């Protein structure tokens, strides 16, 4: 076994999995399982939203199309399509305007921190 070739294989899987937006339910989760089944065969169990499994109720699926913040000059920031970590899972749909004080943005070290995720679905 060549460690370099094994590391390269793993890196290729990482490259395929990284951009997928995964949550505990939804299209991204299923896509990720499909990719992982290539190296780790597994049985798929399917449950519907609202089904009870042990002490948990299966939630609604969360499938997002896009999310971003737009500054007053029209520039997009925290673009979901560039990095899916710019949005927290299960964020509520939002499409509106709010001023900086209302959103309570804080500037520091070149990063924007914000209290809640704003998304368009």
Order of alpha helices (4+ residues) and beta strands (2+ residues): alpha-alpha-beta-beta-beta-beta-alpha-beta-beta
